[in-house]
Structure formats: structure tokens, C-alpha cells
Amino acid sequence: MMLQAGTATASLILRDYAGHLTHGVVVLAGTGNNGGDAYVVAAQLARAGVRVRVHAIDAPRTDDARRAASLLTTTLSAGNGPRHAPLVETVDDSHALLPDQARLVIDGLLGTGQHGPLRDAVRQACDVIHRLQQRGALVMALDVPTGLDASTGELADGAVRAECTACYGTLKRGLLMQRAHAGRVVLLDIGLGLHAEVSSQADPDTWCWYDATAVAAQVPAIAWDAHKGRRGRVLVAGGEMGMAGAAVYAARAALLAGAGVVHALVDTQSVPAVQALCAAALAHRWPALDNTSPHTSAAHALTPVGTMRPDIAVDAVAVGPGLGRSRRAGQLLQHVVARHRTVPMVLDADALWHAADAAQTLGIDAATVLSHWTRDMMGARAQGDAAVVCTPHPGEFARLTGAPLPTSWQARADLLQQFATRAGVTMLLKGTPTLVASPGVSHVSVVPHGTALLATGGSGDCLTGMIGTLLAQGLPAHEAAVVGATVHGRAAELATARAGAVRGTTLEDLLGALPEVWHTIGAVPVRAPYVLAELPGL
Ligand SMILES: NC(=O)C1=CN([C@@H]2O[C@H](COP(=O)(O)OP(=O)(O)OC[C@H]3O[C@@H](n4cnc5c(N)ncnc54)[C@H](O)[C@@H]3O)[C@@H](O)[C@H]2O)[C@@H](O)CC1
């Protein structure tokens, strides 16, 4: 497998990084099997005619790594093929690499066998990698960047920050948690077949990685003869005065996701903005609501306090974008939840603030409030899935749980799963990566897509609108959350790539990228030999 891992990596380099090879390649090898991979890469590149300088921090300590080192020695003693100048040079001291003009550095110091702070020669070699990188070299890590814990995602001081990671056999969870350190991730087949799921040693079923191709199979089809009523009718509720934009973005993203009809239920003053900025949406004013306290009991939160036009029939509701935190907004939330209790629902932003507020007022936990709010919902619940998706960002989730968000990703995933089970709803925790947990679903799904373009006001509203449409089109809650987050993240990646940087992009670029992502998400990508799956660099 080591031979296949190293050979597949060398062919990846020759195919995608040929422009970086003119001045040779620097290879740093550790003492374990990760170092063994590095020897194979060095040997195969040298056989292909690339000049390679290798620094081994010490002699190899595993049988496989020793065999790989002797492959390199054979390559060396074979005179490096027909060329006159030696193509492999070994260097005793990593600092001797510093004057090198090489534009590609291979980090084969530590892989999955690393534990704790970086020690001694490894630490020094990492410093050399950093300095070569500062001079413009591109860093490719083998399996995982040195200093990044493959399971927990924890980073040691001095960890390598790679532009590309060639990952072997199984996508390591740590790479998804630290995408800035992993860079572009290419999952290579080392003879094990497709093991794209992220698994932890302790509990292989806990985590599941969705790549865009796997997600594509779940996107609901739109029939060629569909009419607008069959493409999903979505109600977006929010848009208090001054926050019409949030409802507008949710409505626009819902339409771009394929909704047949979008209704926007917004504050009276927000109606003109909705009509001007999302002409296809039908705008409605918040109903007149009485002024009693919204939270006398969790069950009271379901008592209708006003009426909306009875003829508005919808297939899903998205509540929260620009809803606001006023008492009136809280009452509208109750009204909408009560009025539409039989259809699937997304609760976002200020809707979650009101849930946490109700919990505080009543002295109970927010999961209980949410379970009361949604208890009587039908639809997907009857099939054993939650019909409600809550989409908090980390701050909102911390408020819902009443405790700071754990720093460990495993602890976050566990907490999310427990909360989802108690509340009886699907929980989508935004971030990089985004996590999705649902009652009755044994794994926490990991959505690794996205860029910092999403770290801007209004991007969550777009996601809410998209999930609303997917629910309206009949997708179960967990799948709707995963598909929505994947497409949202891929659109950010595409928009960022088009602009060349995050700075200078806006939500208009995100929305502008959505048609292409929806169009191409189902396309089976043409993959190079050995490549099982791929995540672009951030
Ligand atoms: N398991 C498999 O089937 C395959 C494994 N492969 C490679 O093997 C790697 C795992 O190899 P190993 O288990 O030998 O482990 P590594 O090669 O990742 O590291 C082990 C060595 O690093 C040292 N070390 C650990 N933590 C350190 C620290 N903080 N500072 C300094 N030194 C430290 C250990 O003392 C040991 O000598 C994978 O990441 C991958 O690159 C590939 O060849 C493909 C097949």
C-alpha cells in the first residue's frame, strides 16, 4: 500500500504541479511509515526525471519505511536513469535545504502516528518547511500535515500549513476540521477502494463525510411537466423593519433552489423592499398580534395570537431571517409555528434567539422549548425523521445550550447529537466544517464545503431559504440540511474562485454562483487515476 500511496502521489504531482518542478523538489522524511511514503514519492519523481533533494530526520524505524528507503537507494545507485547529473541528493541537515530554489516541498515527516507537541528534529524540519514556504514554495503534505492530529484536528505548535494534502485510503476527520492547514485535499486510492466516510478509531459510525457527488443523488428531481404548486411552496417569515434584506436573501435563495412559489411574511414597512428586490416573491404583512407576554409556558408558545390570510397554503416554512427580538416578533414566531404546524420548518437566527429566551424565562432548557413548539408536527416525523431543521451558528448554539461551545470537535458533535435527540429536531451547526445531527440518525454528517465568503451577514439567510425549498420539495430534514449546506458551501467556493479572493465578493456573488452549482452538482466528475474524491483549497 505504501508503494501505491507514494506512486499515486507522484503521479498527482506530475499531473497537477508540473509547473513547480523545474527547480526540483525538496522532500522531508520522518522515521515512520509517513516517511516511507516520502521515500517512494522521491524515488518515483526521480525516475520521472525530477531533481529531488531528500532530508531524512533519522533512519527509518519500520520495515515498510526501510523497504521504501532502499527503493530510493536503488534509484540513486541506478545512476538516476540515463541522465548525467544525479537526480537524487540526500541532505543530512534540514537547514542545508534553505538555499534551495525548489518550488515544491513534500512534508513526509509525520502522518497518523503523531502525538503531542512536535519534538526535536521534526520541529526543526517544520521550521525549514515554513521558511521555504515563505520564499514561495508550495507545500504538499502526505496523508496529514505534520502537527495536525488526524482524528481530533488539534494543531501542535509549529504545525505545517499545506497547500495540498494527498490523503491515503480514508479521509481523515482532522483534515475537515482544519481545512486551512490541509489546503486542497485529494483522497487517493491505495487499494482499499472508496472509504470516503470519515471514521474515528473509537466509533466508526459516528461521523460521515458527504462530498458533493454523494449529495447530488439526494437533490429532489423537478418533473418536466411540473407546475408551480408542485415545485414547492415556501413561506419565509421575518423581515422586521430595518431587516427586510434578510427575508429578501432567504426568498431569493429559495427561488434559486427551485421553489415554485415563495411567500414573504414581513413587517409592513419591509413590504416595499421585498417587492422591489425579489419581485417573484409574494409579499404579506405581519398580521395584527395582541400584546400579551409570549412566554408564559412552552405550550402557550403554540397559541395562535393573530391570523394570516387563510388562503396561503405552503409546503414548508422558514422562520427567522430578520425576524428581530421584539415581543411582537416573538408573537409572530409563535403564530407562524402554530399556524403551520403540519409542514416542515426551518428555524434560524432570531427564531432561535426567541427559543433560548423562552427557555430562560421558563427556567427550562431550550431543547424542551423546541420540542414543545414542534411536537405536533406531522409529515416526515411519522417516518421517523424530524420535520424541523434548526440552523444555529456557534454563538446561537451556545445560547441554546446555555454553555460555551466545546473546543473539541468530537465534543461538539456529541453535544449537537444530544441536543437534536432531546429537541426532536435536526440541528445544523454552521462552521467549517458544518455539522448536521438528527434524532434517529446514528452519524453526525460533516459538510466540509465553504469559504470565508460565508462569514458575512445574510449568508445564513440564503441557507435557510435553500433548506426551506428542499423541505418543501419533500426531502427529509437531515438530507435537506446536508444538501443545502453542501450547495451553499460549494457556491461560496465557486464564487471565491471566480473572484480570486474572498475580499471583493458579496452575497450577490454567492447567489450568482448558485445556478452553476445546482446545474453541475449532479455531474459525475472525471477523476484522474487513483483519485477517489477531492476538496478544493480554501
Ligand atoms: N496504515 C496503512 O495501511 C498505510 C499507512 N501509510 C502511511 O503511514 C502513516 C502512519 O505511519 P506510522 O504509524 O508509522 O506513523 P508516522 O509515520 O505518522 O509517525 C511515527 C513516528 O513519529 C514519531 N512521532 C510521533 N509523534 C511525534 C511528535 N509529536 N514529534 C516527533 N516525533 C513524533 C514516532 O515516534 C514514530 O517514530 C500514515 O499517515 C501514512 O502516511 C501509507 O503508507 C499507506 C498505508
The ligand as a MOL file (V3000), in Angstrom:
LIG
                    3D

  0  0  0     0  0            999 V3000
M  V30 BEGIN CTAB
M  V30 COUNTS 45 49 0 0 0
M  V30 BEGIN ATOM
M  V30 1 N -1.6440 2.1350 7.6320 0
M  V30 2 C -1.5510 1.9310 6.3160 0
M  V30 3 O -2.0950 0.9850 5.8310 0
M  V30 4 C -0.8000 2.8930 5.4890 0
M  V30 5 C -0.0900 3.9010 6.0890 0
M  V30 6 N 0.5870 4.8150 5.3500 0
M  V30 7 C 1.3530 5.8880 5.9950 0
M  V30 8 O 1.7200 5.5810 7.3060 0
M  V30 9 C 1.4290 6.6720 8.1410 0
M  V30 10 C 1.3740 6.2310 9.5500 0
M  V30 11 O 2.6370 5.7160 9.8540 0
M  V30 12 P 3.1570 5.4380 11.3120 0
M  V30 13 O 2.0970 4.7720 12.0970 0
M  V30 14 O 4.4400 4.7450 11.1510 0
M  V30 15 O 3.3080 6.8770 11.9410 0
M  V30 16 P 4.0310 8.1930 11.4400 0
M  V30 17 O 4.9270 7.9080 10.2980 0
M  V30 18 O 2.9790 9.2050 11.2600 0
M  V30 19 O 4.8830 8.6380 12.7150 0
M  V30 20 C 5.5040 7.7120 13.5610 0
M  V30 21 C 6.8270 8.2380 14.0730 0
M  V30 22 O 6.7060 9.5790 14.5010 0
M  V30 23 C 7.2010 9.7390 15.8260 0
M  V30 24 N 6.3970 10.7740 16.4660 0
M  V30 25 C 5.1020 10.6890 16.8510 0
M  V30 26 N 4.6820 11.8620 17.3610 0
M  V30 27 C 5.7290 12.7180 17.2730 0
M  V30 28 C 5.9050 14.0770 17.6460 0
M  V30 29 N 4.9240 14.7820 18.1920 0
M  V30 30 N 7.1040 14.6610 17.4320 0
M  V30 31 C 8.1110 13.9670 16.8730 0
M  V30 32 N 8.0010 12.6680 16.5050 0
M  V30 33 C 6.8240 12.0400 16.7030 0
M  V30 34 C 7.0620 8.3670 16.4410 0
M  V30 35 O 7.9950 8.2070 17.4800 0
M  V30 36 C 7.3400 7.4550 15.2540 0
M  V30 37 O 8.7350 7.2870 15.0840 0
M  V30 38 C 0.1850 7.2500 7.5330 0
M  V30 39 O -0.0920 8.5600 7.9320 0
M  V30 40 C 0.5200 7.1550 6.0570 0
M  V30 41 O 1.3060 8.2530 5.6670 0
M  V30 42 C 0.6610 4.7520 3.9020 0
M  V30 43 O 1.8830 4.1790 3.5710 0
M  V30 44 C -0.4820 3.9770 3.2930 0
M  V30 45 C -0.8100 2.6870 4.0170 0
M  V30 END ATOM
M  V30 BEGIN BOND
M  V30 1 1 1 2
M  V30 2 2 2 3
M  V30 3 1 2 4
M  V30 4 2 4 5
M  V30 5 1 4 45
M  V30 6 1 5 6
M  V30 7 1 6 7
M  V30 8 1 6 42
M  V30 9 1 7 8
M  V30 10 1 7 40
M  V30 11 1 8 9
M  V30 12 1 9 10
M  V30 13 1 9 38
M  V30 14 1 10 11
M  V30 15 1 11 12
M  V30 16 2 12 13
M  V30 17 1 12 14
M  V30 18 1 12 15
M  V30 19 1 15 16
M  V30 20 2 16 17
M  V30 21 1 16 18
M  V30 22 1 16 19
M  V30 23 1 19 20
M  V30 24 1 20 21
M  V30 25 1 21 22
M  V30 26 1 21 36
M  V30 27 1 22 23
M  V30 28 1 23 24
M  V30 29 1 23 34
M  V30 30 1 24 25
M  V30 31 1 24 33
M  V30 32 2 25 26
M  V30 33 1 26 27
M  V30 34 1 27 28
M  V30 35 2 27 33
M  V30 36 1 28 29
M  V30 37 2 28 30
M  V30 38 1 30 31
M  V30 39 2 31 32
M  V30 40 1 32 33
M  V30 41 1 34 35
M  V30 42 1 34 36
M  V30 43 1 36 37
M  V30 44 1 38 39
M  V30 45 1 38 40
M  V30 46 1 40 41
M  V30 47 1 42 43
M  V30 48 1 42 44
M  V30 49 1 44 45
M  V30 END BOND
M  V30 END CTAB
M  END
